[in-house]
């Protein structure tokens, strides 16, 4: 599990030992819908569905916001996002996102952290 997370988030490697110490006992909770939750000392850190990629929990994203690429959406879109709306590239029109994507393109199907314009994480 640790190796899979390390290969999926290579830029996070310097912090991985803090979050997933090698000597710590990793627990995996199996939930409905083939969801697996990776925990250490009862704290959920990552999850995946079936044998899919691992995603950090919101707690991990708040502690390490740089674990995934970030995108900003317009403040008016947040209520729809929080209601479960999908976000597609045309919705990512914030000037910082457009500039960042032109400098550092993100591959299709790469998970990203969504930030609201005008809000601090």
N, C-alpha and C positions, 0 to 999 in steps of 0.2 A: 504494500500500500504506500509506504513511504517513498519507494522508488518511483512509483507511478505518479505520485504528486510532484516529486522532484523533477521528473522529466516533463510533466505538463506545465509547470511553472518554473522554468530554469532561472529566471531573474530573481526568484525568491529564495534561492539556495542559501545565501548568507544568513537568512532568518529562520530557515527550516528547523535548525537545531533548537531554537527557542520554542517553537510551536510544537514540533514533533520530536522530542529528544530520543536519541537512539536507544537509550536504556528504559524509556517509559513503556508501559504496557498499553498497546493500542487495542481499544475495544471497538467492535463493529456491531451496531444495533441494526437488526434486520426488521424493516417496517413493511407495512402494506404497500402493494404496488411495486415490489422489488426494489424499494429504496433502501440503501445502506447508509448509515450514519457513522462516520469515523469519530471516535471520542478518545480523549485522554482524561483520566480522573473524572469521568462523568461529564466533561465539557464537550459538546458537539463542535467539531472543527471543520469537517468536510462531509459532503454527501455525494452519492452518485445513484443513478438509476440503472438497474441491471448491471451490465459490465461497461457502462458508459464512462465518460470523463468525470473527474472529481471536481466539484464546485465548492468554494469556501462558503462557510456560513456567514451571515451578516455580521456576527460578532468578529470574525476574522477579518472581514473587509473593513470594518471600522478601525480595527487595530493596525492593519497593514493595508491601507488604501491603494498602494502601488502594486499589489499582488496581480492585478489584472489591468488591462488598458481601461481608461475611463472615457466616457462620452457624456456631454452635457445636452440636456433637452430644454426646450423653452419652458418657462415656469407654468405656462398655461396647459402644458401637456401632462403635468404631474398627476392631476386628479384622475386622468384616464389611465396612466401607467399604474397607479396604485389600485385601480379597479381591474387590472389584469390585461389592459390593452397591449398588443404587440407593438414594438418599436421597429420601424423600418428606416432604412437609410434616408429617405426624403424627410423624415421627422427629425433628423440630426442636422439641423441647419444653424446651430449656434456658431458664431464666427470662430471660436476657439476650436471646435470640433472640425470644421472644414479645414482650418489651417493645420491642425494636428494630423488629420487623415492624409493631407497632401504630403506632409513631411514623414509620417510614420504610418503607412497603410496597415490595416488590420485584415487578416485573411478572413474569408467567409466562414461563418459558423464559429468564430472565436468568441468565447464569452467575454463580456465587458461589464464594468461597473457603470451604472447610470447615475449621473448627478444632476440635480436640478439647478437651473440657472439662478444665480442670486442666493443660493443656500450653501452653507459650509457643511462639510461632512462631520 
